[in-house]
Every structure is written in C-alpha cells, then in structure tokens.
Amino acid sequence: MANPTRLLPALVLTIAAVFATSGCLGSSDKTKAGVGQSQRVTFTMPAPDGDDADAAYFAAQVSARTDGRIRVVVDGKGYTSVDPDNEVRLVRDLRSGKVPLAYVPSRAWERARVNSFRALQAPSLISNYDLLREITTGEIGTTMLKGLDSVGLVGLGLVPKELRRPLGRRPLTTVRNFRGARIRVVTSPAGELAVRSLGARALTAFDAHQVNAALAGGKLDGVETEVHAIASNDYARVAHYLTANLPLFAKAQTIVIRNDVLARMSSSDQAAMRAAAKATVAHADPAGQERTELAQLCGQGLRVVEATPRDVAALRQAGRRAYATLERDPATRRAIAATEALGTPVSDPSRVSCPKAEKGEDMTTAHFPEGRFETPLTAADFEAAGTESDPGLPKPFRVTIRHGRWKTNEDPPFGGHLIVHGDEVAFAIDQPADAAGDRETLKWSFYRGQLTFKVVDVNGPGSRVIYTAHPWRRIGD
C-alpha cells in the first residue's frame, strides 16, 4: 500500500536493506577485502511448515551479515501441508537442483535415505528442551548435519522446535488409552514407528486441513503434534485433551543449501551464511513459544491433562520397542547412544500447563487478548507525529481479533494472522493481495481491557500513530 497511514506490516526482524538490495545469481562485486568474488543474489527459501519466526530471523541475519548482498525470501506457501508428501517433495527438489536453499523439518530426510536425524524421533529419548538444545548446538547435531554431505547438500544449522505431544478427543495418558487409537502422524517412518510402539494405529493419509473433520467424524482419535500446530490449525476445537508430561519425541528444522551453490559464494559470504544459521539456532526459543501459545489455547478451552508417574513409566517402556528397529541403522544407533550419554534424566520431561492468574491480574494478560478493539484516532494525533491522516481511514479505528486472526474496519479491510512470541506480536497481512506477506512488530501489554503497544518495527509514522496514539480498548467479544 502506498499510503503510510494504513496498517502496513513489515517483515519481522528484517533489516530494511534486505529489500533495498535486489539481484540475481551471477552478478558479482568485489569483496571488501578485494579478494575473490561476492555474489549479489536473492534466494527463495521454502519452509513447509509455513510462517516460521526462526526462518524469518535467519533471513534477517543473512542480510545483516552480508551487507545486503544476499537476500533470503521465506516461502511458506510453495510446499504447504495440504500435500502429505510436501516435505519429501521439497527434499527431492533440493537434490535435483530445482531449489538451492530450504528450511526442512528433520523428519523429512529419512524418506530421502538420509538417516542421521532419526534419533530425534526415538520415543521419549529427548523429552525436555535443555537436552534438545544440547543436541542442536553440540557435536550430535553437527554429526547429524554432516549426514547431508552424501547427497550433495550442506547442513548449515539444526534449529530446535517444539516437542511433539499427544492431543486427543479423549485423554491419551495410559497404555490402554493408546491401544488401537487412530493417531494422525506427519508422514515419517520413524514417527509412525514411535506411535505404533505405544499400541496406536499411525495414520498418515490426512493432511493438516483434513484433520479437524476426521477428528469430528470419529475417523481419528488424536494427533501427534506440537502446541504451535494446535493453534495454527485450530485442532483444539474438536480435540480438547493435551497430555502435559508425555513428550513423544523431538522436532528440529534443518537449514540446508546445495553444496554447489555454497561453493560459488565468496569465502566471506560462506562464513556469513554459516554464522547466520548458528545465530538462528541460538536465538530459537521453542519452550517460550510453547508457553505463549499454550496460554492462548487454554483461554480457548484446551484441557491439559497429566499421566500418572506409573503410566508415564509404562508408556516409556512401551516406546522402547521402537529402538530395536531404529538401532539397526549404525548412524541412528550412535546418535541414540550419544544422547543417552549426555546423562539428562528421562524422568524429567518438559511439562506444559495452563497459566494461573497472579493476584490482581486478569487471566487475559497471560495470552494475547481476543475480541473487538477500538482506538479513537483524530487528525491531531497524526499532526503531532508530523504526518497526515488518510481521509479514508475510519475513526474510530477498529480491529477484530479472534482465533489468532485479525481484521480491520477499513474499506477494503486489512486482515491476516498473528505471530506471538511472549510480549512481542507481529501483525501479518494476508489481505488485500497487494500487501500480503507484510508484517509489523510490536511489544504488547493488556490490562483492564486496554491493549497497549510499543513499536519494534513499523512502516512509517502513520502506522505508529495507529498503534500508539491511544490504547486499543476492548469493546466486545
């Protein structure tokens, strides 16, 4: 949108220089040192899981570390979960050269005969975030990424993501509950094996958009999932029970580039790509993201249940049946042994729970609030900021926020989805089409029905006025 007073979000954490620099593979400039050639290039980086803040962070880091010579555009739509084989299709396109750079879930590699990541999905092996971080930042993760060398790819980073947990139409807390239960599994041989080891039926034929109907119709009893996916796919509407203390297995994302593409870069740009990935791994906070998203889901009716210590032990023992199959592969066997040698007790899983209100605090402060909000914008507000109000901007300005989505009362309306990380929120635009993909990022707080913002990254003084001239007052549900 050309008018700066519209709600026009910008890419989260992305430096403005990323978009000021454009080019194509093949154009080149001398490096600052005057040695070698430094390519000016734009990469489209597919990300099958869609909107991912860590992928956006990597893109920003690449731009900042290469002075804008390399631009990474995250594509969350080219390989969406509407296709159950989306991840393996991306892997094929990477290997064939159709895609030079990608952000790929670690579970996808097994189907491409790269087995070095399979240990991540060994049942109950990685049951807390401290252990997952040790793996993704240490020698185990480095060894896993080296497994990509054999297929002409370079693993730049292994990004820790939220632990996978069971969500069911009824509580999945005992061996008896799992026995015969129809559990949707994201297509992955190791994931299917893990779920079957608990006595359940692992079903992969349902894409993310079919799961709710299958749960509501009784074709599925539950899903192996993460809290982020529960929120983004609205699973809690039909499956209300999340088991708090039974992480099934871990998940990570691999940042992968073709070896021949990396080799064409200058040594300084190669180092920058690796440093950007390392920074992304260090920056990722899946535990914090999980807490924030869970708070919102609890406010929408999700019920968090716990298995008894005896049932946890029985389910862990059942899961060990999968190890005999997993350990037939030497790389997986070594990774499992190295993980067990780290010594983190498996009896200390990362639990999830619904937050409780502090004294004097509304429960709504624990998660990003929903409802209809209004701010009484005036011409004087814009004049004070040194800008002018768009004559077509409605006054009062209203925003409706429900189920993680937002929509304004403009004509035509702006709308999209929210990305919440703790006290930071990004308004991501999905409509109108000419603004789709833009975002704007702010710090937020909510108290006594008023939503207050502090600007992190917005597009122009007009947007700043919309967010900060007055608190947004909740006027209805």
N, C-alpha and C positions, 0 to 999 in steps of 0.2 A: 504494500500500500504506500502511496506517495505521501499521504497526509500524516505528519508526525504526531498528531494528537490521537490517532487511532491506537487501539491496543495491539501493537505490532511487536510480538516477541522476537527475540534474537537467540541464536543457538547458545545453549547453556555452556558457560565457561569458555566459549570460543573467542579467541582474540580477533578483533576486527580485521587484522591484517590477513587472516586466512581468506577472507572473501574479497579483499582488495587485490590479491595476487591470483592470477589465472595463467593457464598454460597447458601444454600437452607434453607427453613423454617424447623426448627427442630434442626439445630446445634446451640450451645449456648456458651456464655462466661460469666464469672462473670462481673458484672458492676464494674465501677471504685470504687464505694463505698463498694464493696464486698457484697452487699445485693441484693438478687434476681437474676434472670437470664436475660441476654440480648441476644436476638436472632441476629444471623448474617444471613441476608435474602436479596433476590432480589425480588422486586415486578415489574411486568409489569403493567403499569398504562394506560389503554385505554383512548384515547382522541378523541371522534368522529369528532371534528372539525379539526383534522389533526394537522399540525405543529403549536404549540402554545408556544410562548416565556414564558408566565407565567407558563405553565405546566413544561417547562424546568427549570425555576427558582425554582419551588417547589422541583423538583428532586435534584437540587444542594443544596438547603437549607437542605433537609433531610440528605444528605450525610455529609454535614459540621457539622450539629448539633448532629450526631450520631457517629462521627469519622469514617465514612465509614462502620459502622456495617450494616446499612440499605441502600440499593441501589434501586433507583426507575428508571426504564427504561420506557420512554414515548412511547406508541404505537399509532401512528396516522393512522394506516392502517387497523387494525382489525375490526373497526366499521365505515367505511367510509360512506359518504353521497351518494354513489352510490345506497344505500338501503334507501328508505324514512323512514323506520322503524328502522334505525340503533341505534338511541338513546334509544328508548324503549326496543330494544333487549339487549342493554348493561345494562339497569336497571334490566331486568329480570335475566341476568346472575350474576349481583351483588347479588340479593336477593336469588338466588339459591346456591350461593357459588362458582360458576364457576370462578368468578372474585373477588379478595379480595379488590382491591383498584381501583378507577376510577376517572376520571375528566369529569363530566357530565353536559351538559347545563341544567340550572334550569328549562327550559320549558319542559324537558322530564318527570319530576316527576308527573305531573298531570295525565298522562296516566297510571301511576302506583298507582293511587288513593292516592297520597301524594299531598295535595292541598296547602301546606303552602307557595309555591313560586308563586302562580297565580297572586298576586297583582303586580308583576314585569311587567306583560303584560297588565295591565289595561291601556286602551288608554290614552295617554298624562299625566298619573299620574306622571311618572318620566321622565322629559323632559330635564334634564341637569345633568352634571357629578358631581357637588357638592352634589346634592341630592342623586344621586346613591351611592356616596362614604359614605355619612352619613348612608345610609341603610345597605350597606355591612359591615361596620365596627362597627355598633351600635346594639342596642337591637333588632331592627326589623329584621336584618339579623340573629342574634343569635336565635331568635324565629323561623324564617323560617327553619333554620338548625335543630332545635330540632324536627321538624315535621318528620324527618327521623328516629327518635327513634322507632316509632311504627312498622317499618318494619325491625328491626334488624340491622340498619345501623347507622353510626356516621358521621355527617357532620362536617368536620374539618375546612372548610372555604368556603366563598362565594365571588368569585373573580369578580369584576366589569369588564364588557366588553363593546364594542362599542354599542351605541344606535342604534336601528333598525329604518331605514328610508325608504321612498318610492322611488324606482327607476323605471322610466317608459320609454316606447318608445316615449311617449309624456309627457309634464309636468303634474304631479299629484299635483295640487295646489289648486283645488276647489272641493266643494261637487259635482258639475256637472262632473268634470273630473273623480272622483272616482265612480260615479254611473254606475253600470254594468261592470266596468273594471275587467278584469280577472287577479287577482293578485296571484302569487305563494307565498304560505306560508309554512314555515318549519312546518312539522306536529306537531300541538299543538292545543288542543281545545281552549285555551284562545287566542292564536294568531289568529286562524280562526275567533273567535268571534269579536276580535278587528277590523279586516279588514272588516268583514261583517257589523259592526256598521257604517262604513263610506259609505256604499252603494255598496261596491265592492263585487265581487264573489271571495271567498277564495278557491284556488285550491292547493291540496297537492300531487297530483299524480306524479309530476315532481321531479326527483332527480336533484342534482346540475349539473350533466353532461348533462341533457336534457333541461335545462332552456334556453340556448342560441338558440338552434334550435327552441324551442317553441316560443320564442320572435321573432326571424327572420321570422318564418312562420305564425305569427299572432294568434297563439293559446294562447299566453299570452300577456297582455298589460303592465305588470310590475311585480315587486317582492318587498316583504318586506325583507330588507337585511341590512347589515352593510357595511361600506366602505371597511373593510378588505376582505369580501366575494366578493365584486365587483372586487377588484384587483385580488384575487386568482382565481376566476372563469372567468375572462375576460368578465363580464357582459356588461361593457361599450361599447363593440364593437357593440352591437345591441340595447342597451337601454341607451340613452345618457343623460337623464334628472334626476338629483337627487334633491329632494326638500330640501332646506337648513334648513328651520326653522320649520319643522314638524316632530320631532322625534315621531314615532308611539308608542313605548314602550321600556322598558329596557331589557337588557340581562345580565346574570351572569353565571359563571361556578361554580359548586359545587365540592369540593374535598371531596370524600366520601370513607370511609373504613368500612368494615364489623365489627360489634361490637365484634364478637368472635375473629377476627384476632387481633384487637387492644388490647383486653383483654389478649392475650398471650404474649404481649410485657412487658418488664420491665417498671416500673413507669417512669424511666428517658427517655426511648425511646418513651413512650406515650406522655410525655411532649414535646419531641423534634418534634414529628410529628405535634402536635398542634401548636407549635411555628413556624415551617416551613410554615404551612398553613397561620398563621397570618401574617408572614413576606411577603408571596406572595400576600395576599390581599392588604397590604400596598404598595408594590412595583408596582402593576399593574397601568398602565397609559393609559387607553383607549383613553382619549382625545388627548394625544400626539401622540399615534399610529395612530389615525384617521387623524390628521393633516398631518402627514408624508405621509400616503398612499394616501390621497386626492390630495396632491401636485403632486404626480406621475401620478395619474389618470387625473388630469387637463391637464397635459402635453401630455396626450394621447387622448384628445378630449372630456372628460366628461364635461357636462354643468351643472352648479349649478344654480338652479332657486329658487325663493322665492315666497311663498304665501303672499298675502296682509294681513294686520292685520285683516281685516274683514273676509277674507276667513279662516284664522287660527282660529278665534273665532267660525266660523260656523262649521269647521271640529272638533274642540274640543267638541262643543255641540253635534254633531252627535255621537262622540265617547262615550259620557256619556250614550248612550243607552245600552252599554255593561255592565254597572255597576249593573243594576238590576239583571242580571243573575249571575255575579261574586259574588255579595254580598249575595247570597243565602247560600253560604258556610261561616260558622262563622269565620274560620281562615282567609279567604280572606277578609271578611268584617273588621275584626280587623286590619289587615295589611294595608288596604286602609286608614282606619281612622287614624292610627298611622302615616302614611306617610303624609297625609294631615295636621296633627297636627304639623309637623315639620316647616310649615309655609313658605317653599320656594315657591315663586310666580310661578304659572304655566304659566304666561305670559312672562317668561324669559327663553325660550328654548335655548339649546346649538345649535348654528348655525354652519354650515360649509361653507367654501368659498375657492375659488381658490386663491392661494397666488399671490401677486404682487411683481415684482422685485424692490428691493431697487435701489437707484441711483448708477450707476456704476456696477450693478450686473446682470449677466445673469439669466434669469428665470430658466435655468437648475440647478442653485445652490440650488433651493428650493426643489428639489427632487433628488433621486438617479439617476444619468445620465444613458442613454442608448446609444448603438452604438457599434462600434468595437474599441477596445483599444489595444495598443502595448507598451511593455517595452523592451528596448534594453539590455537584460541581457548578461553579459560577465563572463568568468572564473574568472577574477579579482574580480568581485562583490562577488562571493562565497568565494574566498580565503580571502577577507577582513573580512568575517563573520566567518572564521575558519572552513569552510566546503568545499565540492567539488560539482561541478555541475554534474548533471546526464547527461551522454553523449547523451541520447535520448531526453533531454529537448530542445524544439525548441527555436532558437534565431533568430529573436526576438520572444518573448513570446506574444501570442495574446489571448484576451478574447472577446467574443461577448456577449453583454447583451441586451436582448430585452424582453419586457413584463414580467419583473420580473424574467426572467430565464437567465442563463449564460452557456457558453460552451467555452472550451479552444481549442487551435490548437495542442494539444498533440496527440500522436498516441499510444493507443486509446485515444480519447478525454475524458476529465473530464467535467461533466456538472451537473446542478441542478437548485435550485431556491434561490432567495434572501429573507432574512428576515431583513427588515429595521425598525429601531426604532430611529427616529431623526438622530443624527450624528453617529449612530452605525449600522453596517451592518454585517450580517452573511452570508457567502457563504456556503450553504447547498448542499451536494453532493447527487445526485440521481443515477449517473452512473460514473464509472463502478460499477457493482454489489458488488464487494468486498469492496468498500469504501462507499456504500450507507448508509446514516444516519449520516455520519460525518459532522462536520461544523468547520468553522474558523471565528473568530470575530475580527472586526477592527473598529476604528474610521475613518471617511472619510470626505474629503472636495473636492470640484470641482470648479476650477476657470480657465477661459480662455482655456478650452479644455483639462485640465490636472486633473486627478483623483489622489489624494494623500492620503496615508493611514498611520495610527499609529496603532501598534499592540495592541490588547487587549488579545487575546488568539489564538496562532497559534501552529502548530505542528512542532517544530524543526527549526533550523537555515536556512535550505533551503527554507522553506515557507516564513520566514521573509525576505529573500533576494528578492523573487519574488514580494512581496508587497512593499518593502521599498527602494530597491536599487535605483530605479528611479521612478518618477511619471508615471502613466499609461496615455499615450497620446491618445486622441480620433482621429482615422484615418478615420472614416466614420460612416454612419448611419447603 
